[in-house]
């Protein structure tokens, strides 16, 4: 797990924005998994529902590599806002298929408001010398992931910024 900003030193468990602990392989509420359109029958998903949806979707795709299950979480009209990933749901799934089976995703901080979820986590086992830390911004529509945006800063830029902040 990634430590939260401001978390006690030595803590290795992530917390949500309300302080509740989430297991790294959290399972979504049953309603999210039972239909081909998770949450579609609900009138309005809560921020907690949307967080559970994102964690279940990421676990299905990145950790379990269950593409059939993952397809239920990603919209058919999914928009991937990354130049290095082919468009749509199939572009993302193709990228994951091309990565080693050792790929793992661990979430850290997760926040939700309305139809948006931001999740900060670590991708490891992808064949690079160091894990990739990422913050993904996801938009939920009709109970499925509709958009994924990732602000990107090369690790060297992050390291330079940290050095400049030190007194």
N, C-alpha and C positions, 0 to 999 in steps of 0.2 A: 504494500500500500504506500501511497505517497503521503507524506505528512501534510496536514493543513497548515496554511499560513497562520501563525500564532498558536499552533498546537504545542502541547507540552513536549519538551525534549524527551526522546525515547519512545514516544507513542508511535506505533506502526499501524494503527487502524484509522481509516478515513471516517470523517463525519460529514453529514449533510449540513446544509446551511442552518438547520434547526438543532444540530447537535446529535441527532440520532445516528447510531452506528449502522453501517451497511456492510454486509459480508461481500467479499470480492466476487462471488458468483451468485449474487442475489437473484432469486427467482421472482418473476413478476406475479402480480395477482392472477388467479386462474383465468379471469375474463380476458386477459391480454393474450393468452395462448390458445384459447379454445376455438377461435374462429380464424378465418383467413384474413379478416380485417380487425386487428386488435383494437379494442375500445370503441369500435365504430358504432356500437349500439348505445353507448353512453351519451347522455346529452351534453355533458361538459366534463372533460378530464381535469382533475386537480393537478397542481404542480407535483405532488407526490406520485400520482399515476404516471405523469410524463417522465419523471426521473426513473421509475421502475421500468417503463417501456424502453428508454434509452439503454439502461444497464442490461436488460434482457437481450436487446438487439445486439449490442456490442459483444456480449458473452456468446451468443449464438454464432455470430460471424467470425470474430477474431479468436476466440478461445476454443470453441467446440467445432468450428468449421462445419456447422450444420446449415448448408445453404438453403435447403427447403424451409427450415424453420426461420432462418434469417429473412427470406423473401417475404414472409408474412409481416415483418416489421418495417420493411422499406417500401415506400410507395412505388407503384409502377411508373409514375411520372417524377421520380426522385431526381433532384438537381444536385450535382456534385460541383461545388465551387472551387475546384483545385485544378490548376493547369496541368499538373503532372499525372492526373488520374483521368482516364477516359470517361466520357459523359455517362450519366445515368447509373442506375442500380447495377447493371451488368458491368459497367466500367469498374466500379468499386469491387464487386465480387471477383472480377478477373484479376485485379491487382492482388487481392488476398490469396487467390488460388496460386499466384506466381511466387508467393513468399514461402519460406521454409515452414514445415509443420510445427516447428518450435515457437512460432509466433505466439505471443501472449499479450493480453491487455489487462492492466490493473488500473482501476479508477481511483481517483483521490477525491478532491472536492467536486461536488455536483450542486448546481443551483438551477432553479426553474422559476419562471414567471410567465404566466399566460401560456402561449404555445411554444415558448422557447426554453431550451435546456442548454446549459453550458456545463461540460464535463471536462475536468482536468485529469489527465492520466498518463500512464507510461506504456509504451509499446516496446517489448523486448523480444529477443529470439528471432529477429528479422534478418540477421546476417551482417549487420553493421557492428562495429566495435563497441558502441555504447547504445544504451536504450534511448529511444526518442520520447521526449516529453511533449505532450500536445494538449491544447485546449480546443475542444470542438464545440461549435455553436450549432445546435440543431433546431429546426423548426418542425413542429408536429402538426399534421393536418389529417383529420378524420382518423385519428388513432394510429397513424403511421409516420415514419420519418420522411419528410418531404424535401428538406434542404439540409445540407451540411456545409458549414463554412469553417475554415481553420486559419486564424491569423498565424502567420509564420514568421519566425525570426531564427536565423541560423544560430547554432550553439555559440559560435564565436562572438556574435553580436550580444547575446545574453551575458556571456562572461565579461565582455568589455563594460557593459552597463553595470554589472555588479561591482567591478573594480572601481568605477567612477563614483559609486555611492559610498564607498568606504571612506571614513574620515582620515 
